[in-house]
Amino acid sequence: MHKRAALFQRLRNRVAHHEPILNGIQTPGSNTIVSLSDVWKQSLELLGWMSPDLANLHRSHSSMPEILNHRP
């Protein structure tokens, strides 16, 4: 759970500081890059552990999958 939360926090920080995210997010404490699509999936899984109903709401109402499918 901690790794998922740390990765999501890394994404949040990069977005908040207007840093690039299209090529993925570097995992905290390593040089491994996680694709933006995988970060999205892991974030939903983390949310599902906390609130399955809220995770389902995000899955069904988010435009993120469509945006990821049409990104450059």
PDB file of N, CA, C and O in Angstrom:
ATOM      1  N   MET A   1       0.824  -1.176   0.000  1.00  0.00           N
ATOM      2  CA  MET A   1       0.000   0.000   0.000  1.00  0.00           C
ATOM      3  C   MET A   1       0.878   1.253   0.000  1.00  0.00           C
ATOM      4  O   MET A   1       0.586   2.235  -0.682  1.00  0.00           O
ATOM      5  N   HIS A   2       1.959   1.194   0.779  1.00  0.00           N
ATOM      6  CA  HIS A   2       2.834   2.359   0.873  1.00  0.00           C
ATOM      7  C   HIS A   2       3.452   2.706  -0.490  1.00  0.00           C
ATOM      8  O   HIS A   2       3.549   3.882  -0.841  1.00  0.00           O
ATOM      9  N   LYS A   3       3.866   1.695  -1.253  1.00  0.00           N
ATOM     10  CA  LYS A   3       4.473   1.946  -2.567  1.00  0.00           C
ATOM     11  C   LYS A   3       3.473   2.596  -3.516  1.00  0.00           C
ATOM     12  O   LYS A   3       3.827   3.504  -4.268  1.00  0.00           O
ATOM     13  N   ARG A   4       2.223   2.133  -3.481  1.00  0.00           N
ATOM     14  CA  ARG A   4       1.190   2.726  -4.342  1.00  0.00           C
ATOM     15  C   ARG A   4       0.941   4.182  -3.955  1.00  0.00           C
ATOM     16  O   ARG A   4       0.830   5.054  -4.817  1.00  0.00           O
ATOM     17  N   ALA A   5       0.857   4.430  -2.660  1.00  0.00           N
ATOM     18  CA  ALA A   5       0.607   5.796  -2.193  1.00  0.00           C
ATOM     19  C   ALA A   5       1.786   6.712  -2.534  1.00  0.00           C
ATOM     20  O   ALA A   5       1.583   7.867  -2.910  1.00  0.00           O
ATOM     21  N   ALA A   6       3.003   6.209  -2.406  1.00  0.00           N
ATOM     22  CA  ALA A   6       4.192   7.005  -2.720  1.00  0.00           C
ATOM     23  C   ALA A   6       4.239   7.335  -4.211  1.00  0.00           C
ATOM     24  O   ALA A   6       4.607   8.448  -4.589  1.00  0.00           O
ATOM     25  N   LEU A   7       3.871   6.380  -5.050  1.00  0.00           N
ATOM     26  CA  LEU A   7       3.850   6.617  -6.488  1.00  0.00           C
ATOM     27  C   LEU A   7       2.783   7.653  -6.842  1.00  0.00           C
ATOM     28  O   LEU A   7       3.026   8.542  -7.657  1.00  0.00           O
ATOM     29  N   PHE A   8       1.616   7.539  -6.235  1.00  0.00           N
ATOM     30  CA  PHE A   8       0.549   8.507  -6.481  1.00  0.00           C
ATOM     31  C   PHE A   8       0.970   9.900  -6.001  1.00  0.00           C
ATOM     32  O   PHE A   8       0.670  10.898  -6.657  1.00  0.00           O
ATOM     33  N   GLN A   9       1.649   9.970  -4.884  1.00  0.00           N
ATOM     34  CA  GLN A   9       2.140  11.253  -4.376  1.00  0.00           C
ATOM     35  C   GLN A   9       3.172  11.837  -5.338  1.00  0.00           C
ATOM     36  O   GLN A   9       3.193  13.045  -5.571  1.00  0.00           O
ATOM     37  N   ARG A  10       4.017  10.988  -5.889  1.00  0.00           N
ATOM     38  CA  ARG A  10       5.006  11.454  -6.866  1.00  0.00           C
ATOM     39  C   ARG A  10       4.301  12.057  -8.087  1.00  0.00           C
ATOM     40  O   ARG A  10       4.703  13.108  -8.586  1.00  0.00           O
ATOM     41  N   LEU A  11       3.251  11.384  -8.561  1.00  0.00           N
ATOM     42  CA  LEU A  11       2.472  11.899  -9.682  1.00  0.00           C
ATOM     43  C   LEU A  11       1.863  13.249  -9.314  1.00  0.00           C
ATOM     44  O   LEU A  11       1.950  14.203 -10.087  1.00  0.00           O
ATOM     45  N   ARG A  12       1.258  13.327  -8.161  1.00  0.00           N
ATOM     46  CA  ARG A  12       0.621  14.570  -7.710  1.00  0.00           C
ATOM     47  C   ARG A  12       1.629  15.707  -7.654  1.00  0.00           C
ATOM     48  O   ARG A  12       1.329  16.824  -8.075  1.00  0.00           O
ATOM     49  N   ASN A  13       2.819  15.431  -7.139  1.00  0.00           N
ATOM     50  CA  ASN A  13       3.841  16.472  -7.030  1.00  0.00           C
ATOM     51  C   ASN A  13       4.316  16.936  -8.403  1.00  0.00           C
ATOM     52  O   ASN A  13       4.510  18.132  -8.620  1.00  0.00           O
ATOM     53  N   ARG A  14       4.502  16.005  -9.327  1.00  0.00           N
ATOM     54  CA  ARG A  14       4.941  16.379 -10.674  1.00  0.00           C
ATOM     55  C   ARG A  14       3.890  17.241 -11.359  1.00  0.00           C
ATOM     56  O   ARG A  14       4.222  18.224 -12.022  1.00  0.00           O
ATOM     57  N   VAL A  15       2.631  16.875 -11.198  1.00  0.00           N
ATOM     58  CA  VAL A  15       1.552  17.664 -11.794  1.00  0.00           C
ATOM     59  C   VAL A  15       1.490  19.044 -11.144  1.00  0.00           C
ATOM     60  O   VAL A  15       1.357  20.049 -11.842  1.00  0.00           O
ATOM     61  N   ALA A  16       1.582  19.103  -9.834  1.00  0.00           N
ATOM     62  CA  ALA A  16       1.493  20.372  -9.117  1.00  0.00           C
ATOM     63  C   ALA A  16       2.625  21.328  -9.489  1.00  0.00           C
ATOM     64  O   ALA A  16       2.450  22.545  -9.446  1.00  0.00           O
ATOM     65  N   HIS A  17       3.782  20.780  -9.851  1.00  0.00           N
ATOM     66  CA  HIS A  17       4.934  21.610 -10.217  1.00  0.00           C
ATOM     67  C   HIS A  17       5.091  21.752 -11.726  1.00  0.00           C
ATOM     68  O   HIS A  17       6.119  22.221 -12.214  1.00  0.00           O
ATOM     69  N   HIS A  18       4.044  21.334 -12.467  1.00  0.00           N
ATOM     70  CA  HIS A  18       4.022  21.463 -13.928  1.00  0.00           C
ATOM     71  C   HIS A  18       5.207  20.746 -14.587  1.00  0.00           C
ATOM     72  O   HIS A  18       5.774  21.237 -15.563  1.00  0.00           O
ATOM     73  N   GLU A  19       5.568  19.591 -14.047  1.00  0.00           N
ATOM     74  CA  GLU A  19       6.647  18.791 -14.614  1.00  0.00           C
ATOM     75  C   GLU A  19       6.050  17.770 -15.585  1.00  0.00           C
ATOM     76  O   GLU A  19       4.885  17.400 -15.446  1.00  0.00           O
ATOM     77  N   PRO A  20       6.825  17.316 -16.556  1.00  0.00           N
ATOM     78  CA  PRO A  20       6.292  16.365 -17.543  1.00  0.00           C
ATOM     79  C   PRO A  20       5.924  15.021 -16.907  1.00  0.00           C
ATOM     80  O   PRO A  20       6.617  14.519 -16.022  1.00  0.00           O
ATOM     81  N   ILE A  21       4.812  14.455 -17.388  1.00  0.00           N
ATOM     82  CA  ILE A  21       4.372  13.149 -16.886  1.00  0.00           C
ATOM     83  C   ILE A  21       4.067  12.169 -18.018  1.00  0.00           C
ATOM     84  O   ILE A  21       3.833  10.989 -17.757  1.00  0.00           O
ATOM     85  N   LEU A  22       4.066  12.635 -19.273  1.00  0.00           N
ATOM     86  CA  LEU A  22       3.647  11.777 -20.384  1.00  0.00           C
ATOM     87  C   LEU A  22       4.495  10.531 -20.547  1.00  0.00           C
ATOM     88  O   LEU A  22       3.981   9.498 -20.978  1.00  0.00           O
ATOM     89  N   ASN A  23       5.764  10.591 -20.221  1.00  0.00           N
ATOM     90  CA  ASN A  23       6.637   9.426 -20.379  1.00  0.00           C
ATOM     91  C   ASN A  23       6.684   8.543 -19.151  1.00  0.00           C
ATOM     92  O   ASN A  23       7.472   7.598 -19.094  1.00  0.00           O
ATOM     93  N   GLY A  24       5.852   8.836 -18.172  1.00  0.00           N
ATOM     94  CA  GLY A  24       5.779   8.015 -16.971  1.00  0.00           C
ATOM     95  C   GLY A  24       6.313   8.732 -15.744  1.00  0.00           C
ATOM     96  O   GLY A  24       6.744   9.884 -15.796  1.00  0.00           O
ATOM     97  N   ILE A  25       6.266   8.002 -14.639  1.00  0.00           N
ATOM     98  CA  ILE A  25       6.677   8.534 -13.345  1.00  0.00           C
ATOM     99  C   ILE A  25       7.763   7.631 -12.781  1.00  0.00           C
ATOM    100  O   ILE A  25       7.627   6.408 -12.789  1.00  0.00           O
ATOM    101  N   GLN A  26       8.835   8.231 -12.295  1.00  0.00           N
ATOM    102  CA  GLN A  26       9.902   7.458 -11.677  1.00  0.00           C
ATOM    103  C   GLN A  26       9.456   7.004 -10.294  1.00  0.00           C
ATOM    104  O   GLN A  26       8.967   7.804  -9.497  1.00  0.00           O
ATOM    105  N   THR A  27       9.628   5.710 -10.014  1.00  0.00           N
ATOM    106  CA  THR A  27       9.215   5.210  -8.706  1.00  0.00           C
ATOM    107  C   THR A  27      10.140   5.768  -7.628  1.00  0.00           C
ATOM    108  O   THR A  27      11.346   5.891  -7.844  1.00  0.00           O
ATOM    109  N   PRO A  28       9.584   6.100  -6.484  1.00  0.00           N
ATOM    110  CA  PRO A  28      10.407   6.626  -5.400  1.00  0.00           C
ATOM    111  C   PRO A  28      11.472   5.614  -4.973  1.00  0.00           C
ATOM    112  O   PRO A  28      11.171   4.444  -4.734  1.00  0.00           O
ATOM    113  N   GLY A  29      12.709   6.076  -4.883  1.00  0.00           N
ATOM    114  CA  GLY A  29      13.800   5.228  -4.419  1.00  0.00           C
ATOM    115  C   GLY A  29      14.425   4.344  -5.476  1.00  0.00           C
ATOM    116  O   GLY A  29      15.252   3.495  -5.143  1.00  0.00           O
ATOM    117  N   SER A  30      14.056   4.513  -6.754  1.00  0.00           N
ATOM    118  CA  SER A  30      14.678   3.711  -7.811  1.00  0.00           C
ATOM    119  C   SER A  30      14.664   4.492  -9.115  1.00  0.00           C
ATOM    120  O   SER A  30      14.134   5.601  -9.185  1.00  0.00           O
ATOM    121  N   ASN A  31      15.252   3.898 -10.144  1.00  0.00           N
ATOM    122  CA  ASN A  31      15.251   4.524 -11.467  1.00  0.00           C
ATOM    123  C   ASN A  31      14.188   3.935 -12.373  1.00  0.00           C
ATOM    124  O   ASN A  31      14.164   4.235 -13.566  1.00  0.00           O
ATOM    125  N   THR A  32      13.315   3.108 -11.836  1.00  0.00           N
ATOM    126  CA  THR A  32      12.267   2.465 -12.614  1.00  0.00           C
ATOM    127  C   THR A  32      11.205   3.487 -12.994  1.00  0.00           C
ATOM    128  O   THR A  32      10.757   4.277 -12.162  1.00  0.00           O
ATOM    129  N   ILE A  33      10.808   3.462 -14.265  1.00  0.00           N
ATOM    130  CA  ILE A  33       9.754   4.356 -14.750  1.00  0.00           C
ATOM    131  C   ILE A  33       8.467   3.553 -14.889  1.00  0.00           C
ATOM    132  O   ILE A  33       8.454   2.489 -15.506  1.00  0.00           O
ATOM    133  N   VAL A  34       7.397   4.062 -14.319  1.00  0.00           N
ATOM    134  CA  VAL A  34       6.078   3.440 -14.413  1.00  0.00           C
ATOM    135  C   VAL A  34       5.256   4.286 -15.380  1.00  0.00           C
ATOM    136  O   VAL A  34       5.179   5.506 -15.235  1.00  0.00           O
ATOM    137  N   SER A  35       4.643   3.636 -16.367  1.00  0.00           N
ATOM    138  CA  SER A  35       3.857   4.374 -17.354  1.00  0.00           C
ATOM    139  C   SER A  35       2.691   5.084 -16.682  1.00  0.00           C
ATOM    140  O   SER A  35       2.216   4.674 -15.622  1.00  0.00           O
ATOM    141  N   LEU A  36       2.249   6.142 -17.311  1.00  0.00           N
ATOM    142  CA  LEU A  36       1.129   6.904 -16.778  1.00  0.00           C
ATOM    143  C   LEU A  36      -0.123   6.030 -16.682  1.00  0.00           C
ATOM    144  O   LEU A  36      -0.911   6.162 -15.745  1.00  0.00           O
ATOM    145  N   SER A  37      -0.295   5.144 -17.653  1.00  0.00           N
ATOM    146  CA  SER A  37      -1.429   4.213 -17.621  1.00  0.00           C
ATOM    147  C   SER A  37      -1.355   3.292 -16.406  1.00  0.00           C
ATOM    148  O   SER A  37      -2.368   3.052 -15.749  1.00  0.00           O
ATOM    149  N   ASP A  38      -0.170   2.779 -16.105  1.00  0.00           N
ATOM    150  CA  ASP A  38      -0.017   1.908 -14.937  1.00  0.00           C
ATOM    151  C   ASP A  38      -0.199   2.679 -13.630  1.00  0.00           C
ATOM    152  O   ASP A  38      -0.743   2.151 -12.661  1.00  0.00           O
ATOM    153  N   VAL A  39       0.260   3.926 -13.612  1.00  0.00           N
ATOM    154  CA  VAL A  39       0.052   4.754 -12.414  1.00  0.00           C
ATOM    155  C   VAL A  39      -1.449   4.940 -12.178  1.00  0.00           C
ATOM    156  O   VAL A  39      -1.921   4.868 -11.043  1.00  0.00           O
ATOM    157  N   TRP A  40      -2.196   5.181 -13.265  1.00  0.00           N
ATOM    158  CA  TRP A  40      -3.653   5.344 -13.165  1.00  0.00           C
ATOM    159  C   TRP A  40      -4.283   4.071 -12.598  1.00  0.00           C
ATOM    160  O   TRP A  40      -5.107   4.143 -11.687  1.00  0.00           O
ATOM    161  N   LYS A  41      -3.904   2.914 -13.126  1.00  0.00           N
ATOM    162  CA  LYS A  41      -4.466   1.640 -12.668  1.00  0.00           C
ATOM    163  C   LYS A  41      -4.127   1.390 -11.200  1.00  0.00           C
ATOM    164  O   LYS A  41      -4.984   0.971 -10.421  1.00  0.00           O
ATOM    165  N   GLN A  42      -2.877   1.648 -10.829  1.00  0.00           N
ATOM    166  CA  GLN A  42      -2.469   1.430  -9.445  1.00  0.00           C
ATOM    167  C   GLN A  42      -3.156   2.412  -8.497  1.00  0.00           C
ATOM    168  O   GLN A  42      -3.460   2.069  -7.354  1.00  0.00           O
ATOM    169  N   SER A  43      -3.398   3.626  -8.972  1.00  0.00           N
ATOM    170  CA  SER A  43      -4.100   4.613  -8.150  1.00  0.00           C
ATOM    171  C   SER A  43      -5.541   4.182  -7.887  1.00  0.00           C
ATOM    172  O   SER A  43      -6.057   4.337  -6.781  1.00  0.00           O
ATOM    173  N   LEU A  44      -6.182   3.635  -8.929  1.00  0.00           N
ATOM    174  CA  LEU A  44      -7.547   3.133  -8.744  1.00  0.00           C
ATOM    175  C   LEU A  44      -7.573   1.943  -7.799  1.00  0.00           C
ATOM    176  O   LEU A  44      -8.495   1.797  -6.997  1.00  0.00           O
ATOM    177  N   GLU A  45      -6.559   1.096  -7.896  1.00  0.00           N
ATOM    178  CA  GLU A  45      -6.491  -0.049  -6.981  1.00  0.00           C
ATOM    179  C   GLU A  45      -6.319   0.436  -5.538  1.00  0.00           C
ATOM    180  O   GLU A  45      -6.970  -0.073  -4.626  1.00  0.00           O
ATOM    181  N   LEU A  46      -5.441   1.422  -5.339  1.00  0.00           N
ATOM    182  CA  LEU A  46      -5.247   2.001  -4.004  1.00  0.00           C
ATOM    183  C   LEU A  46      -6.547   2.603  -3.488  1.00  0.00           C
ATOM    184  O   LEU A  46      -6.920   2.393  -2.333  1.00  0.00           O
ATOM    185  N   LEU A  47      -7.237   3.355  -4.347  1.00  0.00           N
ATOM    186  CA  LEU A  47      -8.518   3.938  -3.961  1.00  0.00           C
ATOM    187  C   LEU A  47      -9.534   2.843  -3.625  1.00  0.00           C
ATOM    188  O   LEU A  47     -10.317   2.990  -2.686  1.00  0.00           O
ATOM    189  N   GLY A  48      -9.521   1.750  -4.388  1.00  0.00           N
ATOM    190  CA  GLY A  48     -10.424   0.636  -4.132  1.00  0.00           C
ATOM    191  C   GLY A  48     -10.189  -0.024  -2.784  1.00  0.00           C
ATOM    192  O   GLY A  48     -11.131  -0.508  -2.157  1.00  0.00           O
ATOM    193  N   TRP A  49      -8.947  -0.047  -2.336  1.00  0.00           N
ATOM    194  CA  TRP A  49      -8.659  -0.604  -1.012  1.00  0.00           C
ATOM    195  C   TRP A  49      -9.274   0.262   0.083  1.00  0.00           C
ATOM    196  O   TRP A  49      -9.669  -0.236   1.137  1.00  0.00           O
ATOM    197  N   MET A  50      -9.348   1.567  -0.184  1.00  0.00           N
ATOM    198  CA  MET A  50      -9.896   2.483   0.820  1.00  0.00           C
ATOM    199  C   MET A  50     -11.413   2.601   0.703  1.00  0.00           C
ATOM    200  O   MET A  50     -12.121   2.637   1.710  1.00  0.00           O
ATOM    201  N   SER A  51     -11.908   2.662  -0.539  1.00  0.00           N
ATOM    202  CA  SER A  51     -13.342   2.827  -0.766  1.00  0.00           C
ATOM    203  C   SER A  51     -13.710   2.211  -2.120  1.00  0.00           C
ATOM    204  O   SER A  51     -13.584   2.876  -3.148  1.00  0.00           O
ATOM    205  N   PRO A  52     -14.158   0.964  -2.137  1.00  0.00           N
ATOM    206  CA  PRO A  52     -14.523   0.319  -3.400  1.00  0.00           C
ATOM    207  C   PRO A  52     -15.576   1.101  -4.187  1.00  0.00           C
ATOM    208  O   PRO A  52     -15.505   1.167  -5.414  1.00  0.00           O
ATOM    209  N   ASP A  53     -16.543   1.688  -3.499  1.00  0.00           N
ATOM    210  CA  ASP A  53     -17.578   2.458  -4.192  1.00  0.00           C
ATOM    211  C   ASP A  53     -16.998   3.678  -4.894  1.00  0.00           C
ATOM    212  O   ASP A  53     -17.370   3.985  -6.026  1.00  0.00           O
ATOM    213  N   LEU A  54     -16.091   4.368  -4.223  1.00  0.00           N
ATOM    214  CA  LEU A  54     -15.473   5.548  -4.813  1.00  0.00           C
ATOM    215  C   LEU A  54     -14.580   5.163  -5.993  1.00  0.00           C
ATOM    216  O   LEU A  54     -14.537   5.875  -6.996  1.00  0.00           O
ATOM    217  N   ALA A  55     -13.876   4.055  -5.880  1.00  0.00           N
ATOM    218  CA  ALA A  55     -13.042   3.579  -6.989  1.00  0.00           C
ATOM    219  C   ALA A  55     -13.909   3.244  -8.201  1.00  0.00           C
ATOM    220  O   ALA A  55     -13.548   3.580  -9.329  1.00  0.00           O
ATOM    221  N   ASN A  56     -15.032   2.595  -7.984  1.00  0.00           N
ATOM    222  CA  ASN A  56     -15.939   2.277  -9.090  1.00  0.00           C
ATOM    223  C   ASN A  56     -16.502   3.544  -9.721  1.00  0.00           C
ATOM    224  O   ASN A  56     -16.675   3.604 -10.938  1.00  0.00           O
ATOM    225  N   LEU A  57     -16.785   4.545  -8.913  1.00  0.00           N
ATOM    226  CA  LEU A  57     -17.271   5.817  -9.437  1.00  0.00           C
ATOM    227  C   LEU A  57     -16.214   6.448 -10.351  1.00  0.00           C
ATOM    228  O   LEU A  57     -16.536   6.932 -11.436  1.00  0.00           O
ATOM    229  N   HIS A  58     -14.966   6.438  -9.912  1.00  0.00           N
ATOM    230  CA  HIS A  58     -13.890   6.996 -10.732  1.00  0.00           C
ATOM    231  C   HIS A  58     -13.695   6.195 -12.017  1.00  0.00           C
ATOM    232  O   HIS A  58     -13.469   6.774 -13.080  1.00  0.00           O
ATOM    233  N   ARG A  59     -13.780   4.883 -11.926  1.00  0.00           N
ATOM    234  CA  ARG A  59     -13.637   4.046 -13.128  1.00  0.00           C
ATOM    235  C   ARG A  59     -14.722   4.355 -14.156  1.00  0.00           C
ATOM    236  O   ARG A  59     -14.451   4.415 -15.356  1.00  0.00           O
ATOM    237  N   SER A  60     -15.937   4.550 -13.685  1.00  0.00           N
ATOM    238  CA  SER A  60     -17.056   4.716 -14.614  1.00  0.00           C
ATOM    239  C   SER A  60     -17.239   6.149 -15.118  1.00  0.00           C
ATOM    240  O   SER A  60     -17.871   6.352 -16.155  1.00  0.00           O
ATOM    241  N   HIS A  61     -16.707   7.137 -14.414  1.00  0.00           N
ATOM    242  CA  HIS A  61     -16.948   8.526 -14.806  1.00  0.00           C
ATOM    243  C   HIS A  61     -15.701   9.293 -15.239  1.00  0.00           C
ATOM    244  O   HIS A  61     -15.795  10.462 -15.613  1.00  0.00           O
ATOM    245  N   SER A  62     -14.556   8.663 -15.193  1.00  0.00           N
ATOM    246  CA  SER A  62     -13.330   9.371 -15.529  1.00  0.00           C
ATOM    247  C   SER A  62     -13.068   9.362 -17.032  1.00  0.00           C
ATOM    248  O   SER A  62     -13.360   8.386 -17.722  1.00  0.00           O
ATOM    249  N   SER A  63     -12.523  10.445 -17.515  1.00  0.00           N
ATOM    250  CA  SER A  63     -12.106  10.513 -18.922  1.00  0.00           C
ATOM    251  C   SER A  63     -10.640  10.106 -19.079  1.00  0.00           C
ATOM    252  O   SER A  63     -10.108  10.138 -20.189  1.00  0.00           O
ATOM    253  N   MET A  64      -9.990   9.729 -17.994  1.00  0.00           N
ATOM    254  CA  MET A  64      -8.570   9.396 -18.039  1.00  0.00           C
ATOM    255  C   MET A  64      -8.249   8.254 -19.006  1.00  0.00           C
ATOM    256  O   MET A  64      -7.289   8.383 -19.765  1.00  0.00           O
ATOM    257  N   PRO A  65      -8.993   7.146 -19.024  1.00  0.00           N
ATOM    258  CA  PRO A  65      -8.662   6.080 -19.988  1.00  0.00           C
ATOM    259  C   PRO A  65      -8.707   6.570 -21.438  1.00  0.00           C
ATOM    260  O   PRO A  65      -7.851   6.199 -22.242  1.00  0.00           O
ATOM    261  N   GLU A  66      -9.676   7.382 -21.770  1.00  0.00           N
ATOM    262  CA  GLU A  66      -9.766   7.907 -23.143  1.00  0.00           C
ATOM    263  C   GLU A  66      -8.593   8.844 -23.435  1.00  0.00           C
ATOM    264  O   GLU A  66      -8.021   8.808 -24.525  1.00  0.00           O
ATOM    265  N   ILE A  67      -8.244   9.667 -22.477  1.00  0.00           N
ATOM    266  CA  ILE A  67      -7.110  10.574 -22.652  1.00  0.00           C
ATOM    267  C   ILE A  67      -5.833   9.770 -22.845  1.00  0.00           C
ATOM    268  O   ILE A  67      -5.026  10.102 -23.713  1.00  0.00           O
ATOM    269  N   LEU A  68      -5.635   8.729 -22.063  1.00  0.00           N
ATOM    270  CA  LEU A  68      -4.435   7.907 -22.193  1.00  0.00           C
ATOM    271  C   LEU A  68      -4.384   7.192 -23.545  1.00  0.00           C
ATOM    272  O   LEU A  68      -3.305   7.011 -24.109  1.00  0.00           O
ATOM    273  N   ASN A  69      -5.522   6.795 -24.057  1.00  0.00           N
ATOM    274  CA  ASN A  69      -5.558   6.098 -25.351  1.00  0.00           C
ATOM    275  C   ASN A  69      -5.277   7.034 -26.523  1.00  0.00           C
ATOM    276  O   ASN A  69      -4.876   6.576 -27.592  1.00  0.00           O
ATOM    277  N   HIS A  70      -5.480   8.326 -26.340  1.00  0.00           N
ATOM    278  CA  HIS A  70      -5.299   9.276 -27.426  1.00  0.00           C
ATOM    279  C   HIS A  70      -4.114  10.214 -27.219  1.00  0.00           C
ATOM    280  O   HIS A  70      -3.980  11.210 -27.930  1.00  0.00           O
ATOM    281  N   ARG A  71      -3.280   9.913 -26.278  1.00  0.00           N
ATOM    282  CA  ARG A  71      -2.143  10.798 -26.029  1.00  0.00           C
ATOM    283  C   ARG A  71      -1.070  10.607 -27.093  1.00  0.00           C
ATOM    284  O   ARG A  71      -1.015   9.564 -27.743  1.00  0.00           O
ATOM    285  N   PRO A  72      -0.217  11.615 -27.271  1.00  0.00           N
ATOM    286  CA  PRO A  72       0.844  11.496 -28.290  1.00  0.00           C
ATOM    287  C   PRO A  72       1.843  10.416 -27.948  1.00  0.00           C
ATOM    288  O   PRO A  72       2.791  10.191 -28.701  1.00  0.00           O
TER     289      PRO A  72
END
